[in-house]
Amino acid sequence: MKQHKVRNNALKAQLRTPMFKMQQQTPKKGKGSYSRKGRHAQKGSSSIGVSALRGHRQAA
């Protein structure tokens, strides 16, 4: 994170922090709400598991 030097206006320097940065919110319904990924795809629908696909041992 880049540090800004406070010269004479502490409030102006505080507004430049990432705390007040604009955030893009995706709508849940309506225009622009379509998501390519399934909502519950990673919840455990597969019986193998993600760790088995990566080559990790499963505890028996």
C-alpha distance matrix in Angstrom:
0.0 3.8 6.4 9.5 12.9 15.3 18.6 21.2 20.2 18.2 18.9 17.5 14.2 14.2 14.9 11.9 9.6 9.2 12.2 14.5 13.4 16.7 17.5 20.3 23.0 25.6 29.1 31.3 34.5 35.7 34.3 31.3 31.6 33.0 31.1 32.2 31.4 33.9 33.0 34.3 34.3 32.5 34.4 36.8 39.3 40.0 42.2 40.7 37.1 33.9 34.1 37.5 36.3 33.6 36.3 35.7 38.8 39.8 41.1 44.8
3.8 0.0 3.8 6.5 9.8 12.7 15.6 18.5 17.9 16.4 17.4 15.7 12.4 13.2 14.1 10.7 9.5 10.2 13.5 15.0 14.1 17.5 19.0 21.8 24.8 27.7 31.1 33.6 36.6 37.5 35.9 33.0 33.7 35.2 33.5 34.7 34.2 36.8 36.0 37.5 37.5 35.9 37.9 40.4 42.8 43.5 45.7 44.2 40.7 37.4 37.6 41.0 39.7 37.0 39.7 39.2 42.3 43.4 44.8 48.5
6.4 3.8 0.0 3.8 6.6 9.3 12.5 15.5 15.1 13.5 15.2 13.8 10.2 11.4 13.1 10.2 9.2 11.1 13.7 15.2 15.3 18.9 20.8 24.0 26.9 29.9 33.2 35.6 38.7 39.7 38.3 35.6 36.2 37.9 36.4 37.8 37.2 39.7 38.6 40.0 40.3 38.5 40.3 42.9 45.4 46.2 48.4 47.0 43.4 40.2 40.3 43.8 42.6 40.0 42.6 41.8 44.8 45.8 46.9 50.6
9.5 6.5 3.8 0.0 3.8 6.4 9.2 12.1 11.9 10.9 12.7 10.9 7.5 9.7 11.3 8.5 8.9 11.7 14.1 14.8 15.1 18.6 21.1 24.3 27.4 30.6 33.7 36.4 39.2 40.0 38.4 36.0 36.9 38.8 37.7 39.3 39.0 41.5 40.3 42.1 42.5 41.0 42.7 45.5 47.9 48.9 51.2 49.9 46.3 43.2 43.5 46.9 45.7 43.2 45.9 45.2 48.2 49.1 50.2 53.9
12.9 9.8 6.6 3.8 0.0 3.8 6.1 9.5 10.3 9.8 12.5 11.2 8.1 10.9 13.0 11.0 11.7 15.0 16.9 17.4 18.2 21.7 24.4 27.7 30.7 34.1 37.0 39.7 42.5 43.2 41.8 39.4 40.3 42.4 41.3 43.0 42.7 45.1 43.9 45.6 46.1 44.5 46.1 48.9 51.4 52.4 54.6 53.3 49.7 46.6 46.7 50.2 49.1 46.5 49.1 48.3 51.3 52.2 53.2 56.8
15.3 12.7 9.3 6.4 3.8 0.0 3.8 6.3 6.8 6.3 9.5 8.8 6.2 9.1 11.6 10.7 11.7 15.4 16.5 16.7 18.3 21.7 24.6 28.1 30.8 34.4 37.1 39.8 42.5 43.2 41.9 39.9 40.7 43.1 42.2 44.2 43.9 46.2 44.7 46.4 47.2 45.7 47.1 50.0 52.5 53.8 56.1 55.0 51.3 48.3 48.6 52.2 51.2 48.7 51.4 50.4 53.3 54.0 54.8 58.4
18.6 15.6 12.5 9.2 6.1 3.8 0.0 3.8 6.3 7.7 10.8 9.9 8.5 11.8 13.9 13.2 14.9 18.6 19.7 19.4 20.9 24.1 27.3 30.6 33.5 37.1 39.6 42.5 45.0 45.6 44.2 42.2 43.3 45.8 45.1 47.1 47.0 49.3 47.9 49.8 50.6 49.2 50.6 53.6 56.0 57.3 59.6 58.6 54.9 51.9 52.2 55.8 54.7 52.2 54.9 54.0 56.9 57.6 58.5 62.1
21.2 18.5 15.5 12.1 9.5 6.3 3.8 0.0 3.8 6.5 9.2 8.9 8.9 11.8 13.6 13.9 15.9 19.8 20.3 19.6 21.5 24.4 27.8 31.2 33.8 37.5 39.8 42.7 45.1 45.5 44.3 42.6 43.7 46.4 46.0 48.2 48.2 50.4 48.8 50.8 51.8 50.5 51.8 54.9 57.3 58.8 61.2 60.3 56.7 53.8 54.3 57.8 56.8 54.4 57.2 56.3 59.1 59.7 60.5 64.0
20.2 17.9 15.1 11.9 10.3 6.8 6.3 3.8 0.0 3.8 5.6 5.5 6.5 8.8 10.3 11.4 13.5 17.2 17.3 16.3 18.5 21.3 24.7 28.1 30.6 34.3 36.5 39.3 41.6 42.1 41.0 39.5 40.5 43.3 43.0 45.5 45.5 47.5 45.8 47.9 49.1 47.9 49.1 52.3 54.6 56.3 58.8 58.1 54.4 51.6 52.3 55.9 54.9 52.7 55.6 54.6 57.4 57.8 58.6 62.1
18.2 16.4 13.5 10.9 9.8 6.3 7.7 6.5 3.8 0.0 3.8 5.5 5.1 6.1 8.8 10.1 11.3 15.0 14.7 14.3 16.9 20.0 23.0 26.6 28.9 32.7 34.9 37.5 40.0 40.8 39.9 38.3 39.0 41.8 41.3 43.7 43.5 45.3 43.5 45.4 46.6 45.3 46.3 49.5 51.9 53.6 56.0 55.3 51.6 48.9 49.5 53.1 52.3 50.1 52.9 51.8 54.5 54.7 55.4 58.9
18.9 17.4 15.2 12.7 12.5 9.5 10.8 9.2 5.6 3.8 0.0 3.8 5.4 5.0 6.4 8.9 10.4 13.8 12.9 11.8 14.7 17.4 20.5 24.1 26.2 30.0 31.9 34.5 36.9 37.7 36.9 35.5 36.2 39.2 38.9 41.6 41.4 43.2 41.3 43.3 44.8 43.7 44.6 47.9 50.2 52.1 54.6 54.2 50.5 47.9 48.7 52.4 51.5 49.5 52.5 51.4 54.1 54.2 54.9 58.3
17.5 15.7 13.8 10.9 11.2 8.8 9.9 8.9 5.5 5.5 3.8 0.0 3.8 5.4 5.2 6.7 9.4 12.8 12.8 11.2 13.3 15.9 19.3 22.7 25.2 28.9 31.0 33.9 36.2 36.7 35.5 34.0 35.1 37.9 37.7 40.2 40.3 42.4 40.7 42.9 44.2 43.2 44.4 47.7 49.9 51.6 54.3 53.7 50.1 47.4 48.3 51.9 50.7 48.7 51.8 51.0 53.9 54.1 55.1 58.5
14.2 12.4 10.2 7.5 8.1 6.2 8.5 8.9 6.5 5.1 5.4 3.8 0.0 3.8 5.4 5.3 7.1 10.9 11.5 10.9 12.8 16.0 19.1 22.6 25.2 28.9 31.3 34.1 36.7 37.4 36.2 34.4 35.2 37.8 37.2 39.5 39.3 41.5 39.9 41.9 42.9 41.7 43.0 46.1 48.5 50.0 52.5 51.7 48.1 45.2 46.0 49.5 48.4 46.3 49.2 48.4 51.2 51.6 52.6 56.1
14.2 13.2 11.4 9.7 10.9 9.1 11.8 11.8 8.8 6.1 5.0 5.4 3.8 0.0 3.8 5.4 5.6 9.1 8.6 8.4 11.1 14.3 17.1 20.8 23.0 26.7 29.1 31.6 34.3 35.3 34.4 32.6 33.2 35.9 35.3 37.7 37.3 39.2 37.4 39.3 40.5 39.3 40.3 43.5 45.9 47.6 50.1 49.5 45.8 43.1 43.9 47.5 46.6 44.6 47.5 46.5 49.2 49.4 50.2 53.6
14.9 14.1 13.1 11.3 13.0 11.6 13.9 13.6 10.3 8.8 6.4 5.2 5.4 3.8 0.0 3.8 5.5 8.2 7.8 6.0 8.4 11.2 14.4 18.0 20.3 24.0 26.3 29.1 31.5 32.2 31.2 29.6 30.4 33.2 32.8 35.4 35.3 37.3 35.5 37.7 39.0 38.1 39.3 42.6 44.7 46.6 49.2 48.8 45.2 42.5 43.6 47.1 46.0 44.2 47.3 46.5 49.3 49.4 50.5 53.8
11.9 10.7 10.2 8.5 11.0 10.7 13.2 13.9 11.4 10.1 8.9 6.7 5.3 5.4 3.8 0.0 3.8 6.6 8.1 7.0 7.8 11.0 14.1 17.5 20.4 23.9 26.5 29.4 32.0 32.6 31.3 29.3 30.2 32.7 32.1 34.3 34.3 36.6 35.1 37.3 38.3 37.3 38.7 41.9 44.1 45.6 48.3 47.6 44.0 41.1 42.1 45.6 44.3 42.3 45.4 44.8 47.8 48.1 49.3 52.8
9.6 9.5 9.2 8.9 11.7 11.7 14.9 15.9 13.5 11.3 10.4 9.4 7.1 5.6 5.5 3.8 0.0 3.8 5.4 6.1 7.2 11.0 13.3 16.9 19.4 22.9 25.7 28.2 31.1 32.1 31.1 28.9 29.4 31.7 30.8 32.9 32.5 34.6 33.1 34.9 35.9 34.6 36.0 39.1 41.4 42.9 45.4 44.7 41.1 38.2 39.0 42.6 41.5 39.4 42.5 41.6 44.5 44.8 45.9 49.4
9.2 10.2 11.1 11.7 15.0 15.4 18.6 19.8 17.2 15.0 13.8 12.8 10.9 9.1 8.2 6.6 3.8 0.0 3.8 5.4 5.0 8.7 10.1 13.7 16.1 19.5 22.5 24.9 27.9 29.1 28.0 25.6 26.0 28.2 27.1 29.2 28.7 30.8 29.3 31.2 32.1 30.9 32.3 35.4 37.7 39.2 41.7 41.0 37.5 34.6 35.6 39.1 38.0 36.1 39.2 38.4 41.3 41.6 42.8 46.2
12.2 13.5 13.7 14.1 16.9 16.5 19.7 20.3 17.3 14.7 12.9 12.8 11.5 8.6 7.8 8.1 5.4 3.8 0.0 3.8 5.7 8.8 10.1 13.8 15.6 19.1 21.7 23.9 26.9 28.3 27.7 25.7 25.7 28.2 27.3 29.7 29.1 30.8 28.8 30.7 32.0 30.8 31.8 35.1 37.4 39.2 41.7 41.3 37.7 35.1 36.1 39.7 38.8 37.1 40.2 39.2 41.9 41.8 42.8 46.1
14.5 15.0 15.2 14.8 17.4 16.7 19.4 19.6 16.3 14.3 11.8 11.2 10.9 8.4 6.0 7.0 6.1 5.4 3.8 0.0 3.8 6.5 8.9 12.6 14.6 18.4 20.7 23.3 25.9 26.9 26.1 24.4 24.8 27.6 27.2 29.8 29.6 31.4 29.6 31.8 33.2 32.4 33.5 36.9 39.0 40.9 43.6 43.4 39.9 37.3 38.6 42.1 41.0 39.5 42.7 41.9 44.7 44.6 45.7 49.0
13.4 14.1 15.3 15.1 18.2 18.3 20.9 21.5 18.5 16.9 14.7 13.3 12.8 11.1 8.4 7.8 7.2 5.0 5.7 3.8 0.0 3.8 6.4 9.9 12.6 16.2 18.9 21.7 24.3 25.1 23.9 21.8 22.5 25.1 24.5 27.0 27.0 29.1 27.7 30.1 31.2 30.5 32.0 35.4 37.2 39.0 41.9 41.5 38.1 35.4 36.8 40.2 38.8 37.3 40.7 40.2 43.1 43.2 44.6 47.9
16.7 17.5 18.9 18.6 21.7 21.7 24.1 24.4 21.3 20.0 17.4 15.9 16.0 14.3 11.2 11.0 11.0 8.7 8.8 6.5 3.8 0.0 3.8 6.8 9.6 13.1 15.6 18.7 21.1 21.6 20.3 18.4 19.3 22.0 21.9 24.6 25.0 27.1 25.7 28.4 29.7 29.5 31.0 34.4 36.0 37.9 41.0 40.8 37.6 35.0 36.9 40.1 38.5 37.3 40.8 40.5 43.5 43.4 45.0 48.1
17.5 19.0 20.8 21.1 24.4 24.6 27.3 27.8 24.7 23.0 20.5 19.3 19.1 17.1 14.4 14.1 13.3 10.1 10.1 8.9 6.4 3.8 0.0 3.8 6.3 9.8 12.6 15.5 18.1 19.0 17.9 15.7 16.2 18.8 18.4 21.2 21.4 23.4 21.9 24.6 25.9 25.8 27.2 30.7 32.2 34.2 37.3 37.3 34.0 31.6 33.6 36.7 35.2 34.2 37.8 37.5 40.4 40.2 41.8 44.8
20.3 21.8 24.0 24.3 27.7 28.1 30.6 31.2 28.1 26.6 24.1 22.7 22.6 20.8 18.0 17.5 16.9 13.7 13.8 12.6 9.9 6.8 3.8 0.0 3.8 6.6 9.6 12.8 15.2 15.7 14.4 12.0 12.7 15.2 15.2 18.0 18.6 20.7 19.6 22.7 23.8 24.2 25.8 29.3 30.4 32.5 35.8 35.8 32.8 30.5 32.8 35.7 34.0 33.3 37.0 37.0 39.9 39.7 41.5 44.4
23.0 24.8 26.9 27.4 30.7 30.8 33.5 33.8 30.6 28.9 26.2 25.2 25.2 23.0 20.3 20.4 19.4 16.1 15.6 14.6 12.6 9.6 6.3 3.8 0.0 3.8 6.3 9.2 11.9 13.0 12.5 10.4 10.2 13.1 13.3 16.5 17.0 18.5 17.0 20.1 21.7 22.3 23.5 27.2 28.1 30.5 33.8 34.2 31.3 29.3 31.9 34.7 33.1 32.8 36.5 36.3 39.1 38.5 40.2 42.9
25.6 27.7 29.9 30.6 34.1 34.4 37.1 37.5 34.3 32.7 30.0 28.9 28.9 26.7 24.0 23.9 22.9 19.5 19.1 18.4 16.2 13.1 9.8 6.6 3.8 0.0 3.8 6.5 9.1 10.2 9.7 7.2 6.5 9.4 9.7 13.1 13.8 15.3 14.1 17.5 19.0 20.2 21.5 25.1 25.6 28.0 31.5 32.1 29.4 27.6 30.5 33.0 31.3 31.4 35.1 35.2 37.9 37.2 39.1 41.6
29.1 31.1 33.2 33.7 37.0 37.1 39.6 39.8 36.5 34.9 31.9 31.0 31.3 29.1 26.3 26.5 25.7 22.5 21.7 20.7 18.9 15.6 12.6 9.6 6.3 3.8 0.0 3.8 5.6 7.0 7.5 6.5 5.1 8.8 10.2 14.0 14.9 15.7 14.2 17.7 19.7 21.3 22.2 25.8 26.0 28.8 32.3 33.3 30.8 29.4 32.4 34.8 33.2 33.7 37.3 37.4 39.9 38.9 40.7 43.0
31.3 33.6 35.6 36.4 39.7 39.8 42.5 42.7 39.3 37.5 34.5 33.9 34.1 31.6 29.1 29.4 28.2 24.9 23.9 23.3 21.7 18.7 15.5 12.8 9.2 6.5 3.8 0.0 3.8 7.0 9.0 8.4 5.4 8.3 9.5 13.3 13.7 13.6 11.6 15.0 17.4 19.2 19.7 23.3 23.3 26.3 29.7 31.1 28.7 27.8 30.9 33.2 31.8 32.5 36.1 36.0 38.3 37.0 38.7 40.7
34.5 36.6 38.7 39.2 42.5 42.5 45.0 45.1 41.6 40.0 36.9 36.2 36.7 34.3 31.5 32.0 31.1 27.9 26.9 25.9 24.3 21.1 18.1 15.2 11.9 9.1 5.6 3.8 0.0 3.8 6.9 7.9 5.4 8.2 10.7 14.3 15.4 15.1 13.6 17.1 19.4 21.7 22.1 25.5 25.1 28.2 31.6 33.2 31.2 30.4 33.7 35.7 34.2 35.2 38.8 38.9 41.1 39.7 41.6 43.4
35.7 37.5 39.7 40.0 43.2 43.2 45.6 45.5 42.1 40.8 37.7 36.7 37.4 35.3 32.2 32.6 32.1 29.1 28.3 26.9 25.1 21.6 19.0 15.7 13.0 10.2 7.0 7.0 3.8 0.0 3.8 6.4 5.8 8.3 11.7 15.0 16.9 17.1 16.3 19.9 21.9 24.4 25.1 28.4 27.7 30.6 34.2 35.7 33.8 32.8 36.2 38.1 36.4 37.4 41.0 41.4 43.7 42.5 44.5 46.4
34.3 35.9 38.3 38.4 41.8 41.9 44.2 44.3 41.0 39.9 36.9 35.5 36.2 34.4 31.2 31.3 31.1 28.0 27.7 26.1 23.9 20.3 17.9 14.4 12.5 9.7 7.5 9.0 6.9 3.8 0.0 3.8 5.6 7.8 11.3 14.3 16.8 17.8 17.6 21.4 22.8 25.2 26.5 29.7 29.1 31.6 35.3 36.4 34.5 33.2 36.6 38.5 36.4 37.2 40.9 41.6 44.1 43.3 45.5 47.5
31.3 33.0 35.6 36.0 39.4 39.9 42.2 42.6 39.5 38.3 35.5 34.0 34.4 32.6 29.6 29.3 28.9 25.6 25.7 24.4 21.8 18.4 15.7 12.0 10.4 7.2 6.5 8.4 7.9 6.4 3.8 0.0 3.8 5.8 8.5 11.5 14.0 15.6 15.6 19.4 20.5 22.7 24.4 27.5 27.1 29.4 33.1 33.9 31.8 30.3 33.6 35.5 33.3 34.0 37.7 38.4 41.1 40.5 42.8 45.0
31.6 33.7 36.2 36.9 40.3 40.7 43.3 43.7 40.5 39.0 36.2 35.1 35.2 33.2 30.4 30.2 29.4 26.0 25.7 24.8 22.5 19.3 16.2 12.7 10.2 6.5 5.1 5.4 5.4 5.8 5.6 3.8 0.0 3.8 6.4 9.9 11.7 12.7 12.2 16.0 17.4 19.7 21.0 24.3 23.9 26.4 30.1 31.1 29.0 27.8 31.1 33.1 31.1 31.9 35.6 36.1 38.6 37.7 39.9 42.0
33.0 35.2 37.9 38.8 42.4 43.1 45.8 46.4 43.3 41.8 39.2 37.9 37.8 35.9 33.2 32.7 31.7 28.2 28.2 27.6 25.1 22.0 18.8 15.2 13.1 9.4 8.8 8.3 8.2 8.3 7.8 5.8 3.8 0.0 3.8 6.7 9.1 10.2 10.9 14.6 15.4 18.1 19.7 22.6 21.8 24.1 27.8 28.8 27.0 25.8 29.3 30.9 28.8 29.8 33.5 34.3 36.8 36.0 38.4 40.4
31.1 33.5 36.4 37.7 41.3 42.2 45.1 46.0 43.0 41.3 38.9 37.7 37.2 35.3 32.8 32.1 30.8 27.1 27.3 27.2 24.5 21.9 18.4 15.2 13.3 9.7 10.2 9.5 10.7 11.7 11.3 8.5 6.4 3.8 0.0 3.8 5.5 7.3 8.3 11.9 12.2 14.7 16.7 19.5 18.9 21.0 24.7 25.4 23.5 22.1 25.6 27.3 25.1 26.1 29.7 30.5 33.1 32.4 34.9 37.0
32.2 34.7 37.8 39.3 43.0 44.2 47.1 48.2 45.5 43.7 41.6 40.2 39.5 37.7 35.4 34.3 32.9 29.2 29.7 29.8 27.0 24.6 21.2 18.0 16.5 13.1 14.0 13.3 14.3 15.0 14.3 11.5 9.9 6.7 3.8 0.0 3.8 6.6 9.1 12.0 11.1 13.8 16.4 18.6 17.6 19.2 23.0 23.4 21.8 20.3 23.8 25.2 22.7 23.8 27.5 28.6 31.3 30.8 33.6 35.6
31.4 34.2 37.2 39.0 42.7 43.9 47.0 48.2 45.5 43.5 41.4 40.3 39.3 37.3 35.3 34.3 32.5 28.7 29.1 29.6 27.0 25.0 21.4 18.6 17.0 13.8 14.9 13.7 15.4 16.9 16.8 14.0 11.7 9.1 5.5 3.8 0.0 3.8 6.4 8.7 7.6 10.0 12.7 15.0 14.3 15.9 19.7 20.1 18.3 16.9 20.4 21.9 19.7 20.9 24.5 25.4 27.9 27.3 29.9 31.9
33.9 36.8 39.7 41.5 45.1 46.2 49.3 50.4 47.5 45.3 43.2 42.4 41.5 39.2 37.3 36.6 34.6 30.8 30.8 31.4 29.1 27.1 23.4 20.7 18.5 15.3 15.7 13.6 15.1 17.1 17.8 15.6 12.7 10.2 7.3 6.6 3.8 0.0 3.8 5.7 5.3 8.5 10.4 12.7 11.6 13.9 17.6 18.7 17.1 16.5 20.1 21.4 19.7 21.4 24.7 25.3 27.5 26.3 28.8 30.5
33.0 36.0 38.6 40.3 43.9 44.7 47.9 48.8 45.8 43.5 41.3 40.7 39.9 37.4 35.5 35.1 33.1 29.3 28.8 29.6 27.7 25.7 21.9 19.6 17.0 14.1 14.2 11.6 13.6 16.3 17.6 15.6 12.2 10.9 8.3 9.1 6.4 3.8 0.0 3.8 5.9 8.3 9.0 12.2 11.8 14.7 18.2 19.6 17.6 17.1 20.6 22.3 21.1 22.5 25.8 25.9 27.8 26.4 28.4 30.2
34.3 37.5 40.0 42.1 45.6 46.4 49.8 50.8 47.9 45.4 43.3 42.9 41.9 39.3 37.7 37.3 34.9 31.2 30.7 31.8 30.1 28.4 24.6 22.7 20.1 17.5 17.7 15.0 17.1 19.9 21.4 19.4 16.0 14.6 11.9 12.0 8.7 5.7 3.8 0.0 3.8 5.7 5.5 8.5 8.4 11.5 14.7 16.4 14.4 14.5 17.9 19.5 18.8 20.5 23.5 23.3 24.9 23.2 25.1 26.6
34.3 37.5 40.3 42.5 46.1 47.2 50.6 51.8 49.1 46.6 44.8 44.2 42.9 40.5 39.0 38.3 35.9 32.1 32.0 33.2 31.2 29.7 25.9 23.8 21.7 19.0 19.7 17.4 19.4 21.9 22.8 20.5 17.4 15.4 12.2 11.1 7.6 5.3 5.9 3.8 0.0 3.8 5.8 7.5 6.9 9.1 12.7 13.8 12.0 11.8 15.5 16.7 15.6 17.4 20.5 20.8 22.6 21.2 23.6 25.2
32.5 35.9 38.5 41.0 44.5 45.7 49.2 50.5 47.9 45.3 43.7 43.2 41.7 39.3 38.1 37.3 34.6 30.9 30.8 32.4 30.5 29.5 25.8 24.2 22.3 20.2 21.3 19.2 21.7 24.4 25.2 22.7 19.7 18.1 14.7 13.8 10.0 8.5 8.3 5.7 3.8 0.0 3.8 5.6 7.0 8.5 11.6 12.1 9.5 9.0 12.4 14.2 13.5 14.9 17.9 17.7 19.6 18.2 20.4 22.4
34.4 37.9 40.3 42.7 46.1 47.1 50.6 51.8 49.1 46.3 44.6 44.4 43.0 40.3 39.3 38.7 36.0 32.3 31.8 33.5 32.0 31.0 27.2 25.8 23.5 21.5 22.2 19.7 22.1 25.1 26.5 24.4 21.0 19.7 16.7 16.4 12.7 10.4 9.0 5.5 5.8 3.8 0.0 3.8 6.0 8.6 11.0 12.5 10.1 10.7 13.6 15.4 15.5 17.1 19.7 18.9 20.1 18.1 19.7 21.3
36.8 40.4 42.9 45.5 48.9 50.0 53.6 54.9 52.3 49.5 47.9 47.7 46.1 43.5 42.6 41.9 39.1 35.4 35.1 36.9 35.4 34.4 30.7 29.3 27.2 25.1 25.8 23.3 25.5 28.4 29.7 27.5 24.3 22.6 19.5 18.6 15.0 12.7 12.2 8.5 7.5 5.6 3.8 0.0 3.8 5.4 7.3 9.0 7.1 8.8 11.5 12.6 13.2 15.3 17.4 16.7 17.4 15.2 17.0 18.2
39.3 42.8 45.4 47.9 51.4 52.5 56.0 57.3 54.6 51.9 50.2 49.9 48.5 45.9 44.7 44.1 41.4 37.7 37.4 39.0 37.2 36.0 32.2 30.4 28.1 25.6 26.0 23.3 25.1 27.7 29.1 27.1 23.9 21.8 18.9 17.6 14.3 11.6 11.8 8.4 6.9 7.0 6.0 3.8 0.0 3.8 6.6 9.1 8.6 10.6 13.7 14.0 14.1 16.8 18.8 18.8 19.5 17.3 19.4 20.2
40.0 43.5 46.2 48.9 52.4 53.8 57.3 58.8 56.3 53.6 52.1 51.6 50.0 47.6 46.6 45.6 42.9 39.2 39.2 40.9 39.0 37.9 34.2 32.5 30.5 28.0 28.8 26.3 28.2 30.6 31.6 29.4 26.4 24.1 21.0 19.2 15.9 13.9 14.7 11.5 9.1 8.5 8.6 5.4 3.8 0.0 3.8 5.6 6.0 8.5 11.4 10.9 10.9 14.0 15.8 16.0 16.7 14.8 17.3 18.1
42.2 45.7 48.4 51.2 54.6 56.1 59.6 61.2 58.8 56.0 54.6 54.3 52.5 50.1 49.2 48.3 45.4 41.7 41.7 43.6 41.9 41.0 37.3 35.8 33.8 31.5 32.3 29.7 31.6 34.2 35.3 33.1 30.1 27.8 24.7 23.0 19.7 17.6 18.2 14.7 12.7 11.6 11.0 7.3 6.6 3.8 0.0 3.8 5.8 9.3 11.2 9.9 11.1 14.3 15.1 15.0 14.8 12.5 14.7 14.9
40.7 44.2 47.0 49.9 53.3 55.0 58.6 60.3 58.1 55.3 54.2 53.7 51.7 49.5 48.8 47.6 44.7 41.0 41.3 43.4 41.5 40.8 37.3 35.8 34.2 32.1 33.3 31.1 33.2 35.7 36.4 33.9 31.1 28.8 25.4 23.4 20.1 18.7 19.6 16.4 13.8 12.1 12.5 9.0 9.1 5.6 3.8 0.0 3.8 6.9 8.2 6.2 7.5 10.7 11.3 11.5 11.7 10.1 13.0 13.7
37.1 40.7 43.4 46.3 49.7 51.3 54.9 56.7 54.4 51.6 50.5 50.1 48.1 45.8 45.2 44.0 41.1 37.5 37.7 39.9 38.1 37.6 34.0 32.8 31.3 29.4 30.8 28.7 31.2 33.8 34.5 31.8 29.0 27.0 23.5 21.8 18.3 17.1 17.6 14.4 12.0 9.5 10.1 7.1 8.6 6.0 5.8 3.8 0.0 3.8 5.6 5.6 6.8 9.2 10.6 10.2 11.0 9.5 12.4 14.0
33.9 37.4 40.2 43.2 46.6 48.3 51.9 53.8 51.6 48.9 47.9 47.4 45.2 43.1 42.5 41.1 38.2 34.6 35.1 37.3 35.4 35.0 31.6 30.5 29.3 27.6 29.4 27.8 30.4 32.8 33.2 30.3 27.8 25.8 22.1 20.3 16.9 16.5 17.1 14.5 11.8 9.0 10.7 8.8 10.6 8.5 9.3 6.9 3.8 0.0 3.8 5.5 5.2 6.5 9.0 9.0 11.1 10.6 13.8 16.1
34.1 37.6 40.3 43.5 46.7 48.6 52.2 54.3 52.3 49.5 48.7 48.3 46.0 43.9 43.6 42.1 39.0 35.6 36.1 38.6 36.8 36.9 33.6 32.8 31.9 30.5 32.4 30.9 33.7 36.2 36.6 33.6 31.1 29.3 25.6 23.8 20.4 20.1 20.6 17.9 15.5 12.4 13.6 11.5 13.7 11.4 11.2 8.2 5.6 3.8 0.0 3.8 5.4 5.2 6.5 5.4 7.6 7.7 10.9 13.6
37.5 41.0 43.8 46.9 50.2 52.2 55.8 57.8 55.9 53.1 52.4 51.9 49.5 47.5 47.1 45.6 42.6 39.1 39.7 42.1 40.2 40.1 36.7 35.7 34.7 33.0 34.8 33.2 35.7 38.1 38.5 35.5 33.1 30.9 27.3 25.2 21.9 21.4 22.3 19.5 16.7 14.2 15.4 12.6 14.0 10.9 9.9 6.2 5.6 5.5 3.8 0.0 3.8 5.4 5.3 5.5 6.8 7.1 10.8 12.8
36.3 39.7 42.6 45.7 49.1 51.2 54.7 56.8 54.9 52.3 51.5 50.7 48.4 46.6 46.0 44.3 41.5 38.0 38.8 41.0 38.8 38.5 35.2 34.0 33.1 31.3 33.2 31.8 34.2 36.4 36.4 33.3 31.1 28.8 25.1 22.7 19.7 19.7 21.1 18.8 15.6 13.5 15.5 13.2 14.1 10.9 11.1 7.5 6.8 5.2 5.4 3.8 0.0 3.8 5.5 7.6 9.9 10.8 14.5 16.6
33.6 37.0 40.0 43.2 46.5 48.7 52.2 54.4 52.7 50.1 49.5 48.7 46.3 44.6 44.2 42.3 39.4 36.1 37.1 39.5 37.3 37.3 34.2 33.3 32.8 31.4 33.7 32.5 35.2 37.4 37.2 34.0 31.9 29.8 26.1 23.8 20.9 21.4 22.5 20.5 17.4 14.9 17.1 15.3 16.8 14.0 14.3 10.7 9.2 6.5 5.2 5.4 3.8 0.0 3.8 5.8 9.2 11.1 14.6 17.2
36.3 39.7 42.6 45.9 49.1 51.4 54.9 57.2 55.6 52.9 52.5 51.8 49.2 47.5 47.3 45.4 42.5 39.2 40.2 42.7 40.7 40.8 37.8 37.0 36.5 35.1 37.3 36.1 38.8 41.0 40.9 37.7 35.6 33.5 29.7 27.5 24.5 24.7 25.8 23.5 20.5 17.9 19.7 17.4 18.8 15.8 15.1 11.3 10.6 9.0 6.5 5.3 5.5 3.8 0.0 3.8 6.6 9.3 12.8 15.2
35.7 39.2 41.8 45.2 48.3 50.4 54.0 56.3 54.6 51.8 51.4 51.0 48.4 46.5 46.5 44.8 41.6 38.4 39.2 41.9 40.2 40.5 37.5 37.0 36.3 35.2 37.4 36.0 38.9 41.4 41.6 38.4 36.1 34.3 30.5 28.6 25.4 25.3 25.9 23.3 20.8 17.7 18.9 16.7 18.8 16.0 15.0 11.5 10.2 9.0 5.4 5.5 7.6 5.8 3.8 0.0 3.8 6.5 9.6 12.5
38.8 42.3 44.8 48.2 51.3 53.3 56.9 59.1 57.4 54.5 54.1 53.9 51.2 49.2 49.3 47.8 44.5 41.3 41.9 44.7 43.1 43.5 40.4 39.9 39.1 37.9 39.9 38.3 41.1 43.7 44.1 41.1 38.6 36.8 33.1 31.3 27.9 27.5 27.8 24.9 22.6 19.6 20.1 17.4 19.5 16.7 14.8 11.7 11.0 11.1 7.6 6.8 9.9 9.2 6.6 3.8 0.0 3.8 6.5 9.1
39.8 43.4 45.8 49.1 52.2 54.0 57.6 59.7 57.8 54.7 54.2 54.1 51.6 49.4 49.4 48.1 44.8 41.6 41.8 44.6 43.2 43.4 40.2 39.7 38.5 37.2 38.9 37.0 39.7 42.5 43.3 40.5 37.7 36.0 32.4 30.8 27.3 26.3 26.4 23.2 21.2 18.2 18.1 15.2 17.3 14.8 12.5 10.1 9.5 10.6 7.7 7.1 10.8 11.1 9.3 6.5 3.8 0.0 3.8 6.2
41.1 44.8 46.9 50.2 53.2 54.8 58.5 60.5 58.6 55.4 54.9 55.1 52.6 50.2 50.5 49.3 45.9 42.8 42.8 45.7 44.6 45.0 41.8 41.5 40.2 39.1 40.7 38.7 41.6 44.5 45.5 42.8 39.9 38.4 34.9 33.6 29.9 28.8 28.4 25.1 23.6 20.4 19.7 17.0 19.4 17.3 14.7 13.0 12.4 13.8 10.9 10.8 14.5 14.6 12.8 9.6 6.5 3.8 0.0 3.8
44.8 48.5 50.6 53.9 56.8 58.4 62.1 64.0 62.1 58.9 58.3 58.5 56.1 53.6 53.8 52.8 49.4 46.2 46.1 49.0 47.9 48.1 44.8 44.4 42.9 41.6 43.0 40.7 43.4 46.4 47.5 45.0 42.0 40.4 37.0 35.6 31.9 30.5 30.2 26.6 25.2 22.4 21.3 18.2 20.2 18.1 14.9 13.7 14.0 16.1 13.6 12.8 16.6 17.2 15.2 12.5 9.1 6.2 3.8 0.0
